[in-house]
Each structure stands twice: as structure tokens, then as C-alpha cells.
Amino acid sequence: MRRPTRPAVFVKAIETVLRRAGKPMSRAEIVEALAKEGVAIPSTDPVRYIGTILWRDETFEGVEGGYWLKGIRIPKTPQELIELVAPLTVGGNRT
């Protein structure tokens, strides 16, 4: 299991999770998605830990339904979702 230790690593992982989901997510949903990706959270209260990162980092903003990527429109169509996820694909492989 991978074990990120710096908040910057979590910021990238959270961004990836949100892009793949294509919709705002609660802190608990983000923690669950990170766990599915094998990301270990170094805290006895992972939801609070991730919440602190979301609150402190300018990459994210609170919106209806949870947290989302600041300055990026929430996709409303399948094509918009494809465009949102496209940066995660390099040479046909997920990064």
C-alpha cells in the first residue's frame, strides 16, 4: 500500500479522485475513494485530516454536494466528463 506523507501528495491524489468522479464529493467519499486507490492516510481521523487539506489548499472549494476543483466547471454532459478526465490519461494509460 502506498503511503503519501506530504499534504502536496494528497492534493494531487484528491484532484485525481474528483476528476474521475466527475462530481463534488464529501470528505468521507474522498477518503473512501483514496482507500480504494491504495492511499493510506496517516491519521486516526482520516476524514478530518483530508478536510484540513481541502480547507487549506486553494485547489479546492466547498460547493453543494461536497468539495470540487476551484475554477473548474462541474461536468454536466458525458463529453465534459471525458474532457475533465483526459488529463489523467497519458499514452492510453492511467496515471
N, C-alpha and C positions, 0 to 999 in steps of 0.2 A: 504494500500500500504506500502510495506517495505521501509525503508529509511536508507540505509547504509550511514555512516558519515565518515568512515575512508578509506583512499586510499587502504589499505590492503583488505578491504571487496570488493572493486571494482575490484581489481586484480583477486580475486577468481571468481567473477561473470563474468568478461571478459573472463577468461580462460574457464569457462563453456560454454559461448556463442560461442567461437571459436571452441571448441571441437564438440559441437552439429552441428555447421555449416559445419565443415569438410573442410573449405577453408578459405583463408585470407579474411578479411573484412575491409572495410573503417571505419573511425571513425564514420561517420553518420550511417552506417549499424549497428555498435556495439551499438550505442545509441538507435537506433530503437529496436534492439533485447532485450536490457536491459529493455526498457519500456514495451515490451510485457511480460517480466518476472515479471513486477511489481516493478522494481528497480527505485527509484526516484533519480535523480542526483541533488545535492544541488548547482545549478549554473544557472545563467541566460543564459549561453552559454555552454550547455551540451557537444557539440561536442569538444569544446576547452578543457573543463575540462577532458574529457576522453582521449583526445590527450595528455595532460600533463602526465596523469598516464601512458599511453602507452610508452611515451618517457622516463620517469624516471625509470620505473621498468624494471629490467633485464629479466623478464619473457617473454617479447615480443620483436619482431623485425619487422622493416619495410621490406616488401617484395613486389614483383609485385602483385598488386591487393589489397594492404592494409597492415594489420598487422597480424602476426602469432605468434605462440608459439616458442620461441627460442629453438633450439636444437631438435625440433620435426618435423619429415618429414611430409609434406602435403600429406594426403592420396590420392592415385591415383586409388585405387580399392575399391569396397564395403567392402571387408574383412578388409582392412586397416582402413576404416572409423569405422567399428564395433570395432576394437581394440582401436581406439582413443577414442571412446565414452564409452567403457566398464568401465573405472574408475568412471564414473558418476553414475553407477548403483550399488546399494548396496541391496542385497537381493531381486532383481527384482524391486525395487523402485527407481525412480529418486531422486537424492539428490539435 
